[in-house]
């Protein structure tokens, strides 16, 4: 399962380390101060009522601190393609109404085949990502490997996050963190205010300490590293700390050069920060629907020049196999037919269908964070779109 992505030759490593350091225009990434701040980005987000979610999911920068990242100076143009068949469009709009979906866009061969909005949302607006951000953070991990800031996915996590020394993460590798197979105990129950995912942001770190590390280093081990998969938002937050420590920038600052500009964002990106001032790696960025789709295109096309060659082929492959064609890669979910995608609670997703060169991006306000019926409805929607785009090839 272990993969190495070395640079070609010692000279390339030396040059990349010099050329890829923090060089972004500081004006391109600025602090964002909330005008109506809430105490913490923690459990309360999971328990907002429907109206509150609908209002706040499109304006998280109003309530939480973060960083604003300017759009690309060269936005990627998304030309209009042939519309999807009328029956497929009708099925998408019916699903939008039934499942409180705010926006859907379907790109094939880089062209827009469907785009529509609801819930008062529109193309210039931004919507929160929740765990779709995990796949952004994974991409920045790949970029840090490509740039020579991270030597190997085999390295121990504590090499880059020394605050974890002496904890259950002592024997965990970067790759095991990326695949959520650390073996460290975790509770991701979104309905439980006492779960780890609800409590981790309530930690008040000591001066100079990381909020994420302060919580994660207290967790016990439940299985040997590499032997058990458990979904853990806290571990993606640790990947964020790891990348920031290695690179010397926040995720938002690094993302300006490694995602926003090369993917051709047309609107600014907002990325929330925690009490330590770090970008929250496991959730909590905001982008336009079209820019989420642009990230999908960027991944589908391989992220050339930003991540190691073959990175997305590995990141989007089932490093952990759940059976029946489903699995988990490097912070990407994997699906039957070599498709893969990013998912966030309350119905956020970016889905890549390599066989038909298709990207589907969706932002939503589901009535619950997760649910079998809601997930089944989304799968049916994906299948209807996949059938339509495949029939046209």
C-alpha positions in Angstrom: 0.0 0.0 0.0 2.9 2.3 0.6 3.8 4.6 -2.2 6.8 6.9 -2.9 6.7 9.9 -5.2 10.3 11.0 -5.4 11.5 13.9 -7.5 13.7 13.0 -10.5 17.2 13.5 -9.3 18.9 15.4 -6.5 19.2 18.6 -8.6 15.4 18.7 -9.1 14.9 18.3 -5.4 17.3 21.2 -4.6 15.7 23.4 -7.2 12.2 22.7 -6.1 13.0 23.4 -2.5 14.3 26.8 -3.5 11.7 27.7 -6.1 8.6 26.4 -4.3 8.9 28.2 -1.0 6.5 31.0 0.0 6.5 33.4 -2.8 2.9 34.4 -3.2 1.8 38.0 -3.1 0.7 38.5 0.5 -2.1 40.7 -0.8 -3.6 37.6 -2.5 -4.4 35.9 0.8 -5.7 38.1 3.6 -7.2 37.6 7.1 -11.0 37.5 7.2 -12.6 38.8 10.4 -16.2 37.8 11.0 -18.7 40.6 11.4 -21.1 38.4 13.5 -18.8 36.0 15.2 -19.9 32.8 16.9 -17.8 31.3 19.8 -16.2 28.3 18.0 -16.6 26.2 14.9 -17.6 23.1 16.8 -20.7 21.1 17.8 -23.2 23.9 17.2 -22.7 23.8 13.5 -23.9 20.2 13.5 -27.1 21.1 15.4 -28.3 24.3 13.6 -31.9 24.2 12.4 -32.8 24.1 8.7 -33.2 27.9 8.3 -30.0 28.7 10.1 -28.0 26.2 8.0 -29.5 27.6 4.8 -28.5 31.1 5.7 -25.1 30.4 7.1 -23.8 27.7 4.7 -23.5 30.5 2.1 -21.8 33.0 4.4 -19.6 31.2 6.8 -17.1 34.1 6.7 -19.7 36.2 8.5 -19.5 33.9 11.5 -16.0 32.4 11.7 -12.4 33.7 11.2 -10.4 32.6 8.3 -8.4 33.7 5.2 -9.7 35.1 2.0 -7.8 33.8 -1.1 -8.1 35.9 -4.3 -9.4 34.2 -7.4 -7.0 33.2 -10.1 -5.6 35.9 -12.4 -6.4 33.6 -15.3 -9.8 32.0 -14.5 -10.6 28.8 -16.4 -13.3 29.4 -19.0 -16.1 26.8 -18.9 -17.8 26.8 -22.3 -21.3 25.6 -22.8 -21.7 22.1 -24.1 -24.7 20.1 -25.3 -27.4 20.1 -22.7 -28.1 16.8 -21.0 -31.3 15.0 -22.2 -34.5 16.6 -21.0 -35.5 13.6 -18.9 -32.1 13.7 -17.1 -32.5 17.4 -16.4 -35.9 16.8 -15.0 -34.5 14.0 -12.8 -31.8 16.4 -11.5 -34.3 19.2 -10.7 -36.6 16.7 -9.0 -33.8 15.5 -6.8 -32.8 19.1 -6.0 -36.3 19.9 -4.8 -36.6 16.6 -2.8 -33.2 16.8 -1.1 -32.7 20.6 -0.5 -29.9 20.9 -3.0 -28.7 24.4 -3.7 -26.8 23.8 -6.8 -25.7 21.2 -9.4 -23.2 21.5 -12.2 -22.2 18.8 -14.7 -19.1 19.2 -16.8 -18.1 16.8 -19.6 -14.9 17.3 -21.5 -14.6 20.6 -19.6 -17.9 21.9 -21.0 -21.1 22.7 -19.0 -23.8 20.2 -19.8 -26.1 21.2 -16.9 -26.1 23.9 -14.3 -28.9 25.0 -12.0 -29.5 26.6 -8.6 -32.1 26.7 -5.9 -32.6 27.8 -2.3 -31.8 31.4 -3.3 -28.3 30.4 -4.2 -26.5 31.5 -7.4 -23.4 31.2 -9.5 -21.6 34.1 -7.8 -22.3 32.8 -4.3 -20.1 30.6 -2.2 -21.2 27.5 -0.2 -19.4 25.7 2.6 -17.6 22.5 1.8 -17.6 20.6 5.1 -15.4 17.5 4.4 -15.0 18.2 0.6 -12.1 20.2 2.0 -10.4 17.0 2.9 -9.6 16.4 -0.8 -8.2 19.9 -1.1 -5.9 19.1 1.9 -4.9 15.8 0.3 -4.0 17.7 -2.9 -1.8 20.1 -0.8 -0.2 17.1 0.8 0.7 15.9 -2.7 2.0 19.3 -3.6 4.2 19.3 -0.5 5.7 16.0 -1.6 6.2 17.3 -5.1 7.9 20.4 -3.8 10.3 18.4 -1.6 8.9 19.6 1.7 7.8 16.1 2.6 10.3 13.4 2.0 8.1 10.3 1.9 4.6 9.1 2.8 6.5 6.4 4.8 7.8 9.1 7.2 6.4 9.1 10.7 3.8 11.8 11.3 5.8 13.1 14.3 8.7 14.0 12.0 6.5 16.9 10.9 4.3 17.3 14.0 6.7 16.9 16.9 3.9 17.7 19.4 2.6 14.2 18.8 5.7 12.5 20.1 4.9 10.2 23.0 1.2 9.9 21.8 -0.7 7.1 20.1 0.6 8.6 16.8 4.2 7.7 17.5 4.2 4.8 15.1 1.8 6.3 12.5 3.0 7.2 9.0 1.9 10.0 6.8 0.3 7.6 4.5 -1.7 5.9 7.3 -2.9 9.4 8.3 -3.9 10.1 4.7 -5.9 6.8 4.5 -7.4 7.1 8.0 -5.8 3.8 9.1 -3.9 5.1 12.1 -5.6 2.8 14.6 -6.2 5.6 17.0 -9.6 5.7 18.6 -12.1 8.2 17.4 -15.9 9.0 17.4 -17.3 10.8 14.4 -21.0 10.6 15.4 -22.5 13.9 14.1 -25.6 13.4 16.3 -23.6 13.1 19.6 -22.5 16.4 21.2 -19.9 14.4 23.2 -18.3 12.9 20.1 -14.7 13.7 19.2 -15.7 15.5 16.1 -18.0 17.7 18.2 -15.5 18.4 21.0 -12.2 18.8 19.2 -12.7 22.5 18.4 -13.7 23.3 22.0 -10.1 22.8 23.2 -8.4 26.1 24.3 -4.7 25.6 23.4 -1.9 26.9 25.6 0.0 29.8 24.1 2.2 28.6 21.3 0.4 25.2 21.1 -1.7 23.8 18.3 -5.4 23.4 19.0 -5.6 20.2 16.9 -2.5 18.6 18.3 -3.6 19.4 21.9 -6.7 17.3 21.4 -5.4 14.5 19.1 -2.4 13.7 21.3 -4.8 12.6 24.1 -6.5 9.9 22.1 -5.9 6.2 22.9 -4.9 3.5 20.4 -7.6 0.9 19.5 -5.8 -1.1 16.8 -2.3 -1.5 15.3 -1.4 1.2 12.8 -2.5 0.3 9.3 -5.0 -2.4 10.3 -8.3 -0.6 10.9 -10.0 2.2 8.9 -12.1 4.7 10.9 -13.3 8.0 9.4 -11.6 10.8 11.4 -12.0 14.5 10.6 -9.4 15.2 13.3 -6.8 13.3 11.3 -7.3 15.5 8.3 -6.8 18.4 10.5 -3.5 16.8 11.5 -2.6 16.5 7.8 -3.2 20.3 7.7 -0.9 20.9 10.6 1.7 18.6 9.0 1.6 20.4 5.6 1.7 23.8 7.2 4.7 22.8 9.3 6.5 21.4 6.3 5.7 24.2 3.9 5.8 27.2 6.3 2.4 28.6 5.1 -1.2 28.1 6.0 -3.2 25.8 3.8 -5.0 28.8 2.4 -1.7 30.5 1.4 -0.4 27.3 -0.1 -3.7 26.6 -1.9 -3.4 30.0 -3.7 -0.4 28.7 -5.7 -1.3 25.0 -5.8 -5.1 24.9 -6.3 -6.7 28.3 -6.8 -4.4 29.6 -9.5 -3.7 26.4 -11.5 -7.3 25.2 -11.3 -8.4 28.7 -12.5 -10.8 29.8 -9.8 -13.1 32.6 -10.9 -14.2 33.6 -7.4 -12.4 34.0 -4.1 -11.9 31.1 -1.8 -12.6 31.4 2.0 -10.8 28.9 4.4 -11.7 28.9 8.1 -9.0 29.0 10.8 -9.0 27.4 14.2 -8.0 29.0 17.6 -4.3 28.5 16.7 -4.7 30.5 13.4 -4.3 27.4 11.3 -6.5 26.5 8.3 -8.9 23.8 9.3 -7.7 20.9 7.1 -10.7 18.6 7.5 -13.5 21.0 6.7 -14.7 24.5 6.4 -13.7 26.2 3.2 -16.2 28.1 1.0 -16.2 28.3 -2.8 -18.5 28.8 -5.7 -20.2 25.8 -7.3 -18.2 26.3 -10.5 -14.9 26.5 -8.6 -15.7 23.2 -6.9 -16.2 21.8 -10.4 -12.9 23.4 -11.5 -11.1 21.5 -8.7 -12.7 18.3 -10.0 -11.3 19.1 -13.5 -7.9 19.8 -12.1 -7.9 16.4 -10.4 -9.3 14.6 -13.4 -6.6 16.1 -15.6 -3.9 14.9 -13.2 -2.8 18.2 -11.5 0.2 18.4 -13.8 3.1 20.4 -12.3 1.5 20.7 -8.9 1.5 17.1 -7.6 3.7 14.1 -8.4 2.9 12.3 -11.6 0.3 9.7 -10.9 -0.7 11.3 -7.6 -4.5 11.4 -8.3 -4.4 7.9 -9.7 -3.2 6.8 -6.3 -5.2 9.3 -4.2 -8.4 8.3 -6.0 -7.8 4.6 -5.9 -9.0 2.3 -3.1 -6.1 2.2 -0.7 -8.7 0.8 1.7 -11.2 -1.6 0.1 -14.7 -1.6 1.5 -16.0 -4.1 -1.0 -18.5 -3.9 -3.8 -16.4 -1.4 -5.6 -16.2 1.2 -2.8 -13.2 2.3 -0.8 -11.1 5.1 0.5 -7.9 6.7 -1.0 -5.9 9.6 0.2 -8.8 11.6 1.5 -10.9 10.8 -1.5 -13.8 8.3 -1.6 -13.6 5.7 -4.3 -16.6 4.2 -6.2 -17.3 1.5 -8.7 -15.9 2.0 -12.2 -12.7 3.8 -11.1 -14.7 6.9 -10.2 -13.9 8.8 -7.1 -14.9 12.0 -5.3 -15.0 14.3 -2.3 -17.9 14.3 0.1 -19.1 16.6 2.9 -22.0 16.3 5.4 -25.3 17.9 4.5 -24.9 16.9 0.9 -21.7 18.5 -0.5 -19.8 16.6 -3.2 -17.4 16.6 -6.1 -17.6 13.4 -8.2 -15.2 12.5 -10.9 -16.1 10.0 -13.7 -12.9 9.4 -15.6 -14.4 7.0 -18.1 -16.6 9.7 -19.5 -14.4 12.7 -18.5 -17.2 14.1 -16.3 -17.3 16.1 -13.1 -20.4 16.6 -11.0 -20.4 19.2 -8.3 -23.2 19.6 -5.8 -23.9 21.9 -2.8 -26.8 21.2 -0.5 -28.6 21.8 2.8 -29.8 18.2 3.6 -32.2 18.0 6.5 -29.6 15.9 8.4 -25.8 15.7 8.3 -25.9 12.1 6.9 -28.4 9.4 6.3 -28.8 6.2 4.3 -31.9 7.5 2.4 -30.1 10.8 1.5 -27.0 9.0 0.4 -29.1 6.5 -1.7 -30.9 9.4 -3.4 -27.5 11.0 -4.2 -26.3 7.7 -5.7 -29.4 7.5 -7.9 -28.7 11.0 -9.1 -25.1 10.2 -9.9 -26.2 7.0 -11.8 -28.8 9.0 -13.9 -26.1 11.5 -14.8 -23.5 8.9 -15.5 -25.9 7.0 -17.8 -26.7 10.1 -19.7 -23.1 11.2 -20.3 -22.0 7.7 -21.2 -24.7 7.3 -23.8 -23.5 10.4 -25.6 -19.9 9.2 -26.0 
